[in-house]
Amino acid sequence: MVTDQLSKVFSALSDPTRRDILVRLGEGVATVTELAEPFPISLPAVSRHLKVLEQAGLISRDRQAQWRTSTLRAEPLKEATTWMDHLSRLWDERFDRLDAHLEVMKKQLQDNQTTPEDKEENDD
Amino acid sequence: MVTDQLSKVFSALSDPTRRDILVRLGEGVATVTELAEPFPISLPAVSRHLKVLEQAGLISRDRQAQWRTSTLRAEPLKEATTWMDHLSRLWDERFDRLDAHLEVMKKQLQDNQTTPEDKEENDD
């Protein structure tokens, strides 16, 4: 299901180590050992992160000789970016309408500040 | 911490109901009852989703008379979108480099297919 896949992508992105791994994979295919190198965590912990990224479809894992390497997969990230762009546009429209609404409210407030009582007082 | 906030935003986005709530809030401020209306889940369940969105900084919750309303907050979403755009650019560069690398490999493969043995055979 598309929605589920999107949830998995966002869930995979909700961890700083996994985000760093994705940035690192932007430099090229890497083995688990290479990916683990900058992190103060164990190889099995890195493997678990890779499994989450793989299940989200963000990476594919292949065996090259005795090494298991990870490679980026662009499509699910694009889908997530598209969804966020869609939401951003909706929100921008909302904030534009809100600005217009606030202008109307501001005008009403200014008008109310000149109440009939004020007018009468002013008239005196 | 910025990273933590980003993790919270992605985590908040990793649920289809919460994403639908964010889209609904693009139409305007809403009460819990209004937000719960389209979903087959209880009011407390919707409240829990709203709490997650609030902790991620994606919405703010205010009390208007006896109603508690939710409003969008754009900044954290923008930060998350910026991070994803950054990653997308990194990945695009990576795929461009990969394409170039594959071209080189393809050429090498073509050259290897014309091995010295082949050449000798061809020479015969």
gemmi code that builds the backbone of each chain (N, CA, C; Angstrom):
import gemmi

chains = {
    "A": [
        ("MET", (0.846, -1.199, 0.000), (0.000, 0.000, 0.000), (0.876, 1.242, 0.000)),
        ("VAL", (0.540, 2.206, -0.835), (1.353, 3.417, -0.977), (1.517, 4.123, 0.372)),
        ("THR", (0.388, 4.307, 1.100), (0.412, 5.029, 2.369), (1.369, 4.364, 3.343)),
        ("ASP", (1.294, 3.055, 3.427), (2.170, 2.319, 4.316), (3.636, 2.555, 3.993)),
        ("GLN", (3.930, 2.533, 2.695), (5.324, 2.722, 2.267), (5.805, 4.104, 2.703)),
        ("LEU", (4.942, 5.105, 2.548), (5.275, 6.475, 2.933), (5.522, 6.549, 4.444)),
        ("SER", (4.684, 5.865, 5.216), (4.873, 5.828, 6.677), (6.232, 5.213, 7.001)),
        ("LYS", (6.575, 4.152, 6.293), (7.857, 3.479, 6.534), (9.028, 4.397, 6.214)),
        ("VAL", (8.900, 5.164, 5.118), (9.977, 6.094, 4.731), (10.167, 7.148, 5.819)),
        ("PHE", (9.070, 7.776, 6.267), (9.182, 8.809, 7.304), (9.704, 8.211, 8.608)),
        ("SER", (9.254, 7.015, 8.924), (9.722, 6.357, 10.139), (11.234, 6.090, 10.042)),
        ("ALA", (11.677, 5.653, 8.866), (13.108, 5.392, 8.665), (13.925, 6.676, 8.810)),
        ("LEU", (13.340, 7.803, 8.399), (14.049, 9.094, 8.461), (14.035, 9.696, 9.873)),
        ("SER", (13.284, 9.080, 10.783), (13.103, 9.669, 12.122), (14.232, 9.320, 13.084)),
        ("ASP", (15.363, 8.885, 12.556), (16.517, 8.566, 13.407), (17.770, 9.226, 12.834)),
        ("PRO", (18.524, 9.976, 13.670), (19.688, 10.712, 13.148), (20.771, 9.810, 12.553)),
        ("THR", (20.980, 8.620, 13.134), (21.984, 7.707, 12.574), (21.571, 7.240, 11.180)),
        ("ARG", (20.286, 6.900, 11.035), (19.823, 6.452, 9.713), (19.926, 7.583, 8.692)),
        ("ARG", (19.627, 8.818, 9.124), (19.762, 9.944, 8.184), (21.228, 10.115, 7.776)),
        ("ASP", (22.149, 9.975, 8.758), (23.584, 10.082, 8.439), (24.014, 8.983, 7.473)),
        ("ILE", (23.476, 7.782, 7.666), (23.815, 6.664, 6.773), (23.366, 6.987, 5.349)),
        ("LEU", (22.182, 7.560, 5.218), (21.674, 7.908, 3.881), (22.559, 8.965, 3.219)),
        ("VAL", (23.007, 9.945, 4.027), (23.900, 10.979, 3.489), (25.213, 10.311, 3.046)),
        ("ARG", (25.745, 9.415, 3.899), (26.999, 8.710, 3.571), (26.849, 7.905, 2.277)),
        ("LEU", (25.689, 7.261, 2.086), (25.476, 6.454, 0.881), (25.379, 7.324, -0.366)),
        ("GLY", (25.157, 8.636, -0.155), (25.199, 9.564, -1.278), (26.586, 9.628, -1.901)),
        ("GLU", (27.598, 9.213, -1.120), (28.978, 9.207, -1.646), (29.272, 7.927, -2.423)),
        ("GLY", (28.469, 6.896, -2.232), (28.686, 5.664, -2.971), (28.317, 4.433, -2.158)),
        ("VAL", (28.287, 3.284, -2.872), (28.004, 1.985, -2.248), (28.976, 1.752, -1.091)),
        ("ALA", (28.501, 1.154, -0.002), (29.380, 0.918, 1.145), (29.026, -0.375, 1.849)),
        ("THR", (30.031, -0.964, 2.501), (29.792, -2.169, 3.306), (29.326, -1.737, 4.694)),
        ("VAL", (28.826, -2.704, 5.473), (28.364, -2.405, 6.833), (29.518, -1.816, 7.652)),
        ("THR", (30.705, -2.399, 7.533), (31.872, -1.917, 8.286), (32.178, -0.468, 7.933)),
        ("GLU", (32.159, -0.149, 6.650), (32.422, 1.232, 6.223), (31.362, 2.184, 6.772)),
        ("LEU", (30.103, 1.737, 6.729), (29.012, 2.594, 7.210), (29.089, 2.791, 8.725)),
        ("ALA", (29.536, 1.754, 9.432), (29.581, 1.814, 10.902), (30.718, 2.695, 11.399)),
        ("GLU", (31.750, 2.838, 10.576), (33.000, 3.488, 10.998), (32.802, 4.811, 11.749)),
        ("PRO", (32.003, 5.785, 11.242), (31.905, 7.058, 11.976), (31.009, 7.026, 13.217)),
        ("PHE", (30.316, 5.927, 13.463), (29.342, 5.915, 14.563), (29.850, 5.141, 15.772)),
        ("PRO", (29.534, 5.636, 16.974), (29.956, 4.929, 18.188), (28.978, 3.811, 18.542)),
        ("ILE", (28.537, 3.066, 17.519), (27.594, 1.972, 17.792), (28.123, 0.693, 17.158)),
        ("SER", (27.569, -0.437, 17.605), (28.067, -1.745, 17.164), (27.656, -2.055, 15.726)),
        ("LEU", (28.359, -3.005, 15.104), (27.986, -3.454, 13.756), (26.553, -3.986, 13.719)),
        ("PRO", (26.143, -4.820, 14.700), (24.750, -5.291, 14.660), (23.735, -4.144, 14.723)),
        ("ALA", (24.069, -3.083, 15.487), (23.160, -1.928, 15.571), (23.051, -1.251, 14.206)),
        ("VAL", (24.196, -1.115, 13.514), (24.174, -0.532, 12.168), (23.361, -1.433, 11.235)),
        ("SER", (23.548, -2.726, 11.361), (22.797, -3.680, 10.524), (21.297, -3.520, 10.733)),
        ("ARG", (20.895, -3.303, 11.985), (19.461, -3.113, 12.260), (18.940, -1.843, 11.570)),
        ("HIS", (19.758, -0.768, 11.635), (19.363, 0.469, 10.948), (19.226, 0.225, 9.438)),
        ("LEU", (20.174, -0.540, 8.880), (20.141, -0.811, 7.437), (18.886, -1.605, 7.071)),
        ("LYS", (18.500, -2.511, 7.962), (17.301, -3.315, 7.717), (16.059, -2.400, 7.642)),
        ("VAL", (15.990, -1.420, 8.551), (14.861, -0.464, 8.551), (14.854, 0.331, 7.244)),
        ("LEU", (16.036, 0.789, 6.821), (16.144, 1.562, 5.577), (15.751, 0.703, 4.378)),
        ("GLU", (16.139, -0.579, 4.419), (15.811, -1.499, 3.323), (14.302, -1.745, 3.275)),
        ("GLN", (13.688, -1.946, 4.445), (12.243, -2.201, 4.488), (11.451, -0.976, 4.015)),
        ("ALA", (12.028, 0.205, 4.219), (11.379, 1.433, 3.735), (11.619, 1.623, 2.238)),
        ("GLY", (12.458, 0.765, 1.659), (12.757, 0.857, 0.228), (13.788, 1.925, -0.109)),
        ("LEU", (14.420, 2.510, 0.925), (15.372, 3.611, 0.676), (16.738, 3.099, 0.234)),
        ("ILE", (17.052, 1.854, 0.569), (18.319, 1.269, 0.100), (18.038, -0.159, -0.360)),
        ("SER", (18.940, -0.658, -1.199), (18.909, -2.091, -1.486), (20.231, -2.676, -1.001)),
        ("ARG", (20.181, -3.896, -0.554), (21.395, -4.529, -0.022), (21.767, -5.713, -0.899)),
        ("ASP", (23.013, -5.734, -1.321), (23.481, -6.783, -2.213), (24.709, -7.432, -1.615)),
        ("ARG", (24.972, -8.633, -2.074), (26.158, -9.330, -1.623), (27.210, -9.217, -2.722)),
        ("GLN", (28.378, -8.657, -2.386), (29.495, -8.603, -3.341), (30.611, -9.396, -2.709)),
        ("ALA", (30.933, -10.587, -3.298), (31.882, -11.528, -2.696), (31.421, -11.796, -1.264)),
        ("GLN", (32.298, -11.614, -0.249), (31.855, -11.892, 1.129), (31.248, -10.678, 1.813)),
        ("TRP", (31.199, -9.523, 1.091), (30.664, -8.313, 1.715), (29.215, -8.054, 1.328)),
        ("ARG", (28.494, -7.531, 2.283), (27.128, -7.127, 1.984), (27.148, -5.607, 1.826)),
        ("THR", (26.805, -5.117, 0.650), (26.865, -3.673, 0.405), (25.475, -3.063, 0.338)),
        ("SER", (25.408, -1.771, 0.623), (24.138, -1.044, 0.575), (24.197, 0.021, -0.507)),
        ("THR", (23.115, 0.154, -1.236), (23.015, 1.138, -2.316), (21.718, 1.911, -2.148)),
        ("LEU", (21.746, 3.159, -2.564), (20.561, 4.002, -2.473), (19.487, 3.591, -3.470)),
        ("ARG", (18.235, 3.818, -3.093), (17.128, 3.702, -4.043), (16.357, 5.020, -3.979)),
        ("ALA", (16.267, 5.692, -5.100), (15.786, 7.082, -5.088), (14.260, 7.209, -5.021)),
        ("GLU", (13.529, 6.250, -5.586), (12.081, 6.432, -5.788), (11.293, 6.730, -4.501)),
        ("PRO", (11.465, 5.924, -3.430), (10.668, 6.199, -2.215), (10.967, 7.570, -1.609)),
        ("LEU", (12.211, 8.018, -1.703), (12.549, 9.349, -1.185), (11.818, 10.415, -1.992)),
        ("LYS", (11.764, 10.202, -3.315), (11.065, 11.170, -4.177), (9.593, 11.255, -3.808)),
        ("GLU", (8.976, 10.080, -3.543), (7.557, 10.062, -3.164), (7.333, 10.852, -1.880)),
        ("ALA", (8.226, 10.659, -0.908), (8.103, 11.362, 0.372), (8.291, 12.870, 0.176)),
        ("THR", (9.270, 13.240, -0.665), (9.509, 14.661, -0.939), (8.288, 15.271, -1.630)),
        ("THR", (7.709, 14.528, -2.577), (6.523, 15.004, -3.286), (5.379, 15.245, -2.303)),
        ("TRP", (5.194, 14.318, -1.368), (4.122, 14.473, -0.379), (4.345, 15.735, 0.464)),
        ("MET", (5.604, 15.945, 0.887), (5.900, 17.111, 1.718), (5.722, 18.412, 0.938)),
        ("ASP", (6.104, 18.391, -0.343), (5.904, 19.581, -1.180), (4.410, 19.904, -1.279)),
        ("HIS", (3.605, 18.835, -1.449), (2.150, 18.980, -1.536), (1.624, 19.644, -0.260)),
        ("LEU", (2.060, 19.141, 0.901), (1.611, 19.695, 2.186), (2.080, 21.143, 2.342)),
        ("SER", (3.325, 21.401, 1.957), (3.864, 22.760, 2.067), (3.017, 23.734, 1.254)),
        ("ARG", (2.642, 23.303, 0.036), (1.820, 24.174, -0.820), (0.482, 24.448, -0.154)),
        ("LEU", (-0.164, 23.360, 0.369), (-1.446, 23.509, 1.068), (-1.315, 24.504, 2.206)),
        ("TRP", (-0.228, 24.385, 2.962), (-0.013, 25.241, 4.121), (0.252, 26.682, 3.705)),
        ("ASP", (1.030, 26.856, 2.642), (1.292, 28.219, 2.158), (-0.017, 28.910, 1.805)),
        ("GLU", (-0.900, 28.153, 1.092), (-2.208, 28.706, 0.728), (-2.973, 29.079, 1.991)),
        ("ARG", (-2.905, 28.169, 2.985), (-3.595, 28.392, 4.255), (-3.079, 29.679, 4.915)),
        ("PHE", (-1.756, 29.842, 4.940), (-1.202, 31.017, 5.603), (-1.540, 32.297, 4.829)),
        ("ASP", (-1.622, 32.178, 3.514), (-2.049, 33.335, 2.713), (-3.474, 33.730, 3.083)),
        ("ARG", (-4.365, 32.704, 3.190), (-5.760, 32.987, 3.546), (-5.830, 33.573, 4.956)),
        ("LEU", (-4.960, 33.028, 5.843), (-4.935, 33.500, 7.232), (-4.520, 34.964, 7.278)),
        ("ASP", (-3.519, 35.320, 6.477), (-3.077, 36.717, 6.413), (-4.244, 37.623, 5.986)),
        ("ALA", (-4.969, 37.175, 4.952), (-6.099, 37.951, 4.454), (-7.154, 38.091, 5.553)),
        ("HIS", (-7.404, 36.988, 6.272), (-8.387, 36.966, 7.358), (-7.966, 37.928, 8.477)),
        ("LEU", (-6.670, 37.916, 8.809), (-6.168, 38.791, 9.870), (-6.320, 40.263, 9.483)),
        ("GLU", (-6.137, 40.542, 8.204), (-6.313, 41.918, 7.722), (-7.747, 42.389, 7.966)),
        ("VAL", (-8.709, 41.473, 7.628), (-10.129, 41.785, 7.828), (-10.406, 42.017, 9.308)),
        ("MET", (-9.860, 41.113, 10.174), (-10.074, 41.224, 11.620), (-9.498, 42.540, 12.149)),
        ("LYS", (-8.315, 42.880, 11.646), (-7.643, 44.116, 12.076), (-8.525, 45.326, 11.745)),
        ("LYS", (-9.106, 45.285, 10.542), (-9.957, 46.386, 10.111), (-11.209, 46.479, 11.004)),
        ("GLN", (-11.791, 45.274, 11.275), (-12.979, 45.222, 12.132), (-12.659, 45.796, 13.517)),
        ("LEU", (-11.479, 45.430, 14.035), (-11.044, 45.893, 15.357), (-10.922, 47.408, 15.368)),
        ("GLN", (-10.326, 47.934, 14.298), (-10.180, 49.392, 14.185), (-11.545, 50.075, 14.159)),
        ("ASP", (-12.482, 49.447, 13.380), (-13.837, 50.001, 13.287), (-14.517, 49.972, 14.654)),
        ("ASN", (-14.335, 48.831, 15.397), (-14.988, 48.673, 16.702), (-14.444, 49.662, 17.731)),
        ("GLN", (-13.164, 50.027, 17.540), (-12.584, 50.973, 18.488), (-13.307, 52.319, 18.421)),
        ("THR", (-13.912, 52.560, 17.265), (-14.769, 53.749, 17.144), (-16.213, 53.292, 17.354)),
        ("THR", (-16.568, 52.955, 18.608), (-17.910, 52.439, 18.926), (-18.908, 53.597, 18.948)),
        ("PRO", (-20.218, 53.314, 18.912), (-21.225, 54.382, 18.987), (-21.020, 55.251, 20.228)),
        ("GLU", (-20.681, 54.587, 21.414), (-20.462, 55.337, 22.649), (-19.335, 56.354, 22.455)),
        ("ASP", (-18.243, 55.852, 21.830), (-17.111, 56.746, 21.584), (-17.574, 57.954, 20.762)),
        ("LYS", (-18.385, 57.564, 19.763), (-18.859, 58.620, 18.863), (-19.633, 59.689, 19.638)),
        ("GLU", (-20.561, 59.153, 20.551), (-21.387, 60.070, 21.344), (-20.490, 60.988, 22.182)),
        ("GLU", (-19.459, 60.277, 22.831), (-18.536, 61.084, 23.658), (-17.850, 62.145, 22.812)),
        ("ASN", (-17.435, 61.650, 21.628), (-16.754, 62.609, 20.738), (-17.689, 63.738, 20.315)),
        ("ASP", (-18.987, 63.315, 20.174), (-19.957, 64.318, 19.727), (-20.175, 65.408, 20.788)),
        ("ASP", (-19.988, 64.957, 22.111), (-20.258, 65.943, 23.189), (-19.335, 67.141, 23.119)),
    ],
    "B": [
        ("MET", (17.589, 20.288, 20.736), (18.590, 19.918, 19.715), (17.913, 19.825, 18.343)),
        ("VAL", (18.538, 20.414, 17.341), (17.940, 20.465, 16.005), (17.647, 19.051, 15.489)),
        ("THR", (18.656, 18.149, 15.612), (18.498, 16.795, 15.096), (17.296, 16.108, 15.734)),
        ("ASP", (17.163, 16.260, 17.035), (16.041, 15.655, 17.736), (14.714, 16.149, 17.208)),
        ("GLN", (14.636, 17.453, 16.987), (13.401, 18.043, 16.486), (13.058, 17.448, 15.122)),
        ("LEU", (14.078, 17.324, 14.283), (13.899, 16.758, 12.942), (13.404, 15.309, 13.047)),
        ("SER", (13.982, 14.549, 13.976), (13.538, 13.163, 14.192), (12.075, 13.142, 14.605)),
        ("LYS", (11.703, 14.077, 15.477), (10.308, 14.132, 15.940), (9.363, 14.466, 14.790)),
        ("VAL", (9.804, 15.371, 13.905), (8.960, 15.744, 12.758), (8.735, 14.528, 11.859)),
        ("PHE", (9.824, 13.830, 11.510), (9.683, 12.660, 10.635), (8.857, 11.567, 11.318)),
        ("SER", (9.068, 11.407, 12.609), (8.302, 10.403, 13.355), (6.809, 10.765, 13.341)),
        ("ALA", (6.512, 12.055, 13.510), (5.113, 12.501, 13.487), (4.485, 12.255, 12.118)),
        ("LEU", (5.301, 12.381, 11.064), (4.789, 12.191, 9.693), (4.633, 10.714, 9.325)),
        ("SER", (5.129, 9.819, 10.196), (5.158, 8.392, 9.842), (3.830, 7.686, 10.137)),
        ("ASP", (2.767, 8.436, 10.281), (1.450, 7.830, 10.525), (0.421, 8.454, 9.578)),
        ("PRO", (-0.334, 7.621, 8.834), (-1.270, 8.162, 7.839), (-2.345, 9.066, 8.448)),
        ("THR", (-2.840, 8.737, 9.654), (-3.868, 9.584, 10.286), (-3.286, 10.963, 10.601)),
        ("ARG", (-2.059, 10.983, 11.146), (-1.442, 12.278, 11.465), (-1.202, 13.089, 10.200)),
        ("ARG", (-0.811, 12.425, 9.109), (-0.615, 13.152, 7.845), (-1.949, 13.723, 7.360)),
        ("ASP", (-3.033, 12.932, 7.486), (-4.355, 13.427, 7.078), (-4.773, 14.628, 7.931)),
        ("ILE", (-4.465, 14.566, 9.233), (-4.809, 15.687, 10.122), (-4.080, 16.951, 9.668)),
        ("LEU", (-2.807, 16.807, 9.299), (-2.033, 17.973, 8.841), (-2.626, 18.561, 7.566)),
        ("VAL", (-3.061, 17.667, 6.657), (-3.692, 18.135, 5.418), (-4.991, 18.871, 5.759)),
        ("ARG", (-5.795, 18.294, 6.675), (-7.064, 18.917, 7.105), (-6.811, 20.296, 7.723)),
        ("LEU", (-5.744, 20.415, 8.520), (-5.445, 21.702, 9.155), (-5.007, 22.750, 8.132)),
        ("GLY", (-4.634, 22.275, 6.926), (-4.339, 23.206, 5.845), (-5.578, 24.008, 5.450)),
        ("GLU", (-6.753, 23.482, 5.792), (-8.012, 24.191, 5.485), (-8.359, 25.227, 6.561)),
        ("GLY", (-7.735, 25.103, 7.736), (-8.018, 26.064, 8.802), (-7.973, 25.449, 10.182)),
        ("VAL", (-7.993, 26.305, 11.186), (-8.022, 25.900, 12.595), (-9.201, 24.950, 12.823)),
        ("ALA", (-9.015, 23.930, 13.662), (-10.101, 22.978, 13.908), (-10.080, 22.479, 15.347)),
        ("THR", (-11.237, 22.089, 15.826), (-11.324, 21.481, 17.159), (-11.039, 19.983, 17.032)),
        ("VAL", (-10.825, 19.321, 18.177), (-10.573, 17.870, 18.167), (-11.748, 17.136, 17.516)),
        ("THR", (-12.970, 17.538, 17.858), (-14.161, 16.878, 17.307), (-14.196, 17.012, 15.791)),
        ("GLU", (-13.909, 18.213, 15.293), (-13.893, 18.423, 13.836), (-12.815, 17.575, 13.173)),
        ("LEU", (-11.647, 17.501, 13.830), (-10.535, 16.728, 13.257), (-10.837, 15.231, 13.277)),
        ("ALA", (-11.574, 14.787, 14.318), (-11.848, 13.349, 14.479), (-12.905, 12.862, 13.492)),
        ("GLU", (-13.760, 13.808, 13.052), (-14.945, 13.463, 12.260), (-14.690, 12.458, 11.124)),
        ("PRO", (-13.686, 12.671, 10.247), (-13.540, 11.732, 9.124), (-12.886, 10.392, 9.483)),
        ("PHE", (-12.394, 10.242, 10.719), (-11.641, 9.028, 11.056), (-12.457, 8.054, 11.910)),
        ("PRO", (-12.284, 6.763, 11.653), (-13.013, 5.762, 12.443), (-12.288, 5.470, 13.756)),
        ("ILE", (-11.787, 6.516, 14.411), (-11.076, 6.313, 15.680), (-11.671, 7.232, 16.748)),
        ("SER", (-11.379, 6.920, 17.995), (-11.976, 7.657, 19.120), (-11.365, 9.050, 19.272)),
        ("LEU", (-12.065, 9.929, 19.989), (-11.542, 11.264, 20.283), (-10.207, 11.186, 21.038)),
        ("PRO", (-10.103, 10.319, 22.075), (-8.803, 10.233, 22.766), (-7.661, 9.822, 21.827)),
        ("ALA", (-7.974, 8.951, 20.857), (-6.936, 8.530, 19.903), (-6.493, 9.725, 19.056)),
        ("VAL", (-7.461, 10.538, 18.627), (-7.128, 11.745, 17.859), (-6.312, 12.699, 18.728)),
        ("SER", (-6.701, 12.833, 20.002), (-5.957, 13.695, 20.928), (-4.506, 13.244, 21.052)),
        ("ARG", (-4.313, 11.943, 21.091), (-2.933, 11.425, 21.198), (-2.134, 11.795, 19.946)),
        ("HIS", (-2.771, 11.667, 18.762), (-2.090, 12.056, 17.516), (-1.725, 13.544, 17.551)),
        ("LEU", (-2.666, 14.365, 18.063), (-2.428, 15.820, 18.123), (-1.259, 16.137, 19.054)),
        ("LYS", (-1.161, 15.370, 20.125), (-0.062, 15.574, 21.075), (1.288, 15.303, 20.389)),
        ("VAL", (1.334, 14.242, 19.599), (2.569, 13.908, 18.869), (2.921, 15.040, 17.898)),
        ("LEU", (1.910, 15.545, 17.179), (2.131, 16.636, 16.221), (2.597, 17.900, 16.943)),
        ("GLU", (2.028, 18.135, 18.142), (2.403, 19.314, 18.922), (3.849, 19.190, 19.415)),
        ("GLN", (4.209, 17.995, 19.890), (5.574, 17.789, 20.389), (6.607, 17.919, 19.268)),
        ("ALA", (6.185, 17.594, 18.042), (7.085, 17.761, 16.888), (7.133, 19.216, 16.440)),
        ("GLY", (6.285, 20.050, 17.042), (6.264, 21.471, 16.684), (5.470, 21.766, 15.426)),
        ("LEU", (4.758, 20.736, 14.897), (4.037, 20.929, 13.634), (2.702, 21.651, 13.813)),
        ("ILE", (2.164, 21.583, 15.022), (0.927, 22.328, 15.305), (1.057, 23.003, 16.674)),
        ("SER", (0.250, 24.024, 16.881), (0.124, 24.555, 18.237), (-1.327, 24.382, 18.649)),
        ("ARG", (-1.562, 24.170, 19.940), (-2.924, 23.945, 20.423), (-3.305, 25.062, 21.374)),
        ("ASP", (-4.440, 25.634, 21.100), (-4.906, 26.756, 21.912), (-6.304, 26.464, 22.419)),
        ("ARG", (-6.663, 27.184, 23.485), (-8.005, 27.039, 24.029), (-8.823, 28.254, 23.584)),
        ("GLN", (-9.929, 27.992, 22.879), (-10.837, 29.078, 22.498), (-12.150, 28.777, 23.176)),
        ("ALA", (-12.532, 29.589, 24.180), (-13.701, 29.316, 25.035), (-13.536, 27.904, 25.583)),
        ("GLN", (-14.525, 26.999, 25.393), (-14.372, 25.648, 25.947), (-13.709, 24.678, 24.966)),
        ("TRP", (-13.373, 25.169, 23.741), (-12.796, 24.269, 22.751), (-11.288, 24.384, 22.683)),
        ("ARG", (-10.668, 23.261, 22.452), (-9.230, 23.274, 22.243), (-8.998, 23.166, 20.743)),
        ("THR", (-8.379, 24.167, 20.145), (-8.194, 24.157, 18.694), (-6.737, 23.909, 18.330)),
        ("SER", (-6.541, 23.398, 17.120), (-5.189, 23.133, 16.630), (-4.906, 24.007, 15.413)),
        ("THR", (-3.699, 24.521, 15.360), (-3.278, 25.393, 14.263), (-1.925, 24.902, 13.754)),
        ("LEU", (-1.701, 25.103, 12.479), (-0.431, 24.687, 11.880), (0.727, 25.570, 12.310)),
        ("ARG", (1.920, 24.981, 12.363), (3.135, 25.772, 12.521), (4.071, 25.365, 11.387)),
        ("ALA", (4.462, 26.306, 10.566), (5.135, 25.982, 9.297), (6.625, 25.666, 9.452)),
        ("GLU", (7.303, 26.286, 10.417), (8.764, 26.241, 10.466), (9.358, 24.816, 10.507)),
        ("PRO", (8.894, 23.929, 11.424), (9.497, 22.590, 11.484), (9.314, 21.802, 10.188)),
        ("LEU", (8.170, 22.004, 9.521), (7.948, 21.309, 8.247), (8.953, 21.800, 7.209)),
        ("LYS", (9.199, 23.113, 7.230), (10.170, 23.684, 6.287), (11.554, 23.096, 6.520)),
        ("GLU", (11.938, 22.963, 7.803), (13.257, 22.384, 8.117), (13.372, 20.964, 7.585)),
        ("ALA", (12.300, 20.171, 7.768), (12.303, 18.783, 7.291), (12.376, 18.740, 5.765)),
        ("THR", (11.624, 19.635, 5.118), (11.642, 19.680, 3.647), (13.037, 20.068, 3.156)),
        ("THR", (13.658, 21.037, 3.839), (15.010, 21.465, 3.466), (15.984, 20.296, 3.579)),
        ("TRP", (15.868, 19.522, 4.668), (16.771, 18.377, 4.848), (16.582, 17.372, 3.706)),
        ("MET", (15.321, 17.102, 3.344), (15.057, 16.130, 2.281), (15.549, 16.631, 0.926)),
        ("ASP", (15.404, 17.939, 0.678), (15.910, 18.510, -0.576), (17.424, 18.345, -0.644)),
        ("HIS", (18.086, 18.583, 0.512), (19.546, 18.431, 0.599), (19.939, 16.998, 0.239)),
        ("LEU", (19.228, 16.023, 0.840), (19.536, 14.614, 0.569), (19.262, 14.272, -0.899)),
        ("SER", (18.147, 14.780, -1.416), (17.809, 14.507, -2.816), (18.906, 15.000, -3.749)),
        ("ARG", (19.422, 16.206, -3.453), (20.496, 16.756, -4.297), (21.736, 15.883, -4.223)),
        ("LEU", (22.105, 15.471, -2.978), (23.261, 14.583, -2.794), (23.082, 13.308, -3.620)),
        ("TRP", (21.870, 12.754, -3.559), (21.601, 11.494, -4.255), (21.630, 11.684, -5.764)),
        ("ASP", (21.078, 12.799, -6.241), (21.096, 13.057, -7.680), (22.531, 13.095, -8.182)),
        ("GLU", (23.395, 13.805, -7.400), (24.817, 13.872, -7.777), (25.402, 12.470, -7.814)),
        ("ARG", (25.038, 11.659, -6.802), (25.522, 10.284, -6.709), (25.095, 9.486, -7.935)),
        ("PHE", (23.839, 9.618, -8.328), (23.349, 8.838, -9.463), (23.995, 9.310, -10.768)),
        ("ASP", (24.294, 10.618, -10.840), (25.002, 11.131, -12.012), (26.391, 10.495, -12.097)),
        ("ARG", (27.076, 10.446, -10.928), (28.414, 9.848, -10.901), (28.334, 8.365, -11.242)),
        ("LEU", (27.261, 7.708, -10.748), (27.063, 6.277, -10.997), (26.874, 6.032, -12.492)),
        ("ASP", (26.091, 6.889, -13.133), (25.863, 6.771, -14.578), (27.194, 6.862, -15.321)),
        ("ALA", (28.019, 7.855, -14.912), (29.320, 8.045, -15.553), (30.187, 6.802, -15.357)),
        ("HIS", (30.148, 6.244, -14.113), (30.929, 5.057, -13.774), (30.484, 3.860, -14.610)),
        ("LEU", (29.159, 3.723, -14.777), (28.622, 2.599, -15.552), (29.037, 2.691, -17.016)),
        ("GLU", (29.111, 3.924, -17.507), (29.558, 4.132, -18.888), (30.983, 3.617, -19.072)),
        ("VAL", (31.853, 3.952, -18.069), (33.254, 3.507, -18.108), (33.300, 1.983, -18.067)),
        ("MET", (32.500, 1.378, -17.141), (32.483, -0.084, -17.000), (32.012, -0.750, -18.292)),
        ("LYS", (31.004, -0.155, -18.922), (30.440, -0.695, -20.167), (31.524, -0.721, -21.246)),
        ("LYS", (32.292, 0.379, -21.279), (33.357, 0.490, -22.276), (34.427, -0.574, -22.024)),
        ("GLN", (34.781, -0.718, -20.713), (35.793, -1.707, -20.343), (35.333, -3.105, -20.728)),
        ("LEU", (34.049, -3.387, -20.507), (33.474, -4.694, -20.821), (33.552, -4.943, -22.327)),
        ("GLN", (33.225, -3.915, -23.096), (33.290, -4.039, -24.564), (34.724, -4.316, -25.012)),
        ("ASP", (35.691, -3.594, -24.368), (37.100, -3.785, -24.701), (37.538, -5.202, -24.361)),
        ("ASN", (37.077, -5.708, -23.178), (37.472, -7.043, -22.722), (36.890, -8.137, -23.604)),
        ("GLN", (35.719, -7.837, -24.198), (35.107, -8.848, -25.062), (35.970, -9.095, -26.293)),
        ("THR", (36.778, -8.085, -26.622), (37.756, -8.275, -27.698), (39.085, -8.629, -27.031)),
        ("THR", (39.171, -9.868, -26.489), (40.368, -10.308, -25.760), (41.477, -10.622, -26.752)),
        ("PRO", (42.721, -10.743, -26.291), (43.820, -11.108, -27.192), (43.522, -12.413, -27.931)),
        ("GLU", (42.903, -13.410, -27.184), (42.560, -14.698, -27.818), (41.618, -14.472, -29.000)),
        ("ASP", (40.598, -13.619, -28.739), (39.641, -13.319, -29.804), (40.380, -12.743, -31.005)),
        ("LYS", (41.309, -11.819, -30.618), (42.036, -11.145, -31.703), (42.813, -12.159, -32.534)),
        ("GLU", (43.476, -13.128, -31.803), (44.254, -14.145, -32.518), (43.353, -14.941, -33.442)),
        ("GLU", (42.140, -15.333, -32.822), (41.186, -16.098, -33.628), (40.778, -15.297, -34.856)),
        ("ASN", (40.511, -14.000, -34.584), (40.099, -13.144, -35.688), (41.207, -13.021, -36.732)),
        ("ASP", (42.463, -13.037, -36.177), (43.593, -12.882, -37.093), (43.754, -14.111, -37.989)),
        ("ASP", (43.298, -15.324, -37.422), (43.466, -16.561, -38.192), (42.715, -16.511, -39.530)),
    ],
}
model = gemmi.Model(1)
for chain_id, residues in chains.items():
    chain = gemmi.Chain(chain_id)
    for i, (resn, *xyz) in enumerate(residues, 1):
        res = gemmi.Residue()
        res.name, res.seqid = resn, gemmi.SeqId(i, " ")
        for name, pos in zip(("N", "CA", "C"), xyz):
            atom = gemmi.Atom()
            atom.name, atom.element = name, gemmi.Element(name[0])
            atom.pos, atom.b_iso = gemmi.Position(*pos), 0.0
            res.add_atom(atom)
        chain.add_residue(res)
    model.add_chain(chain)
structure = gemmi.Structure()
structure.add_model(model)
structure.setup_entities()
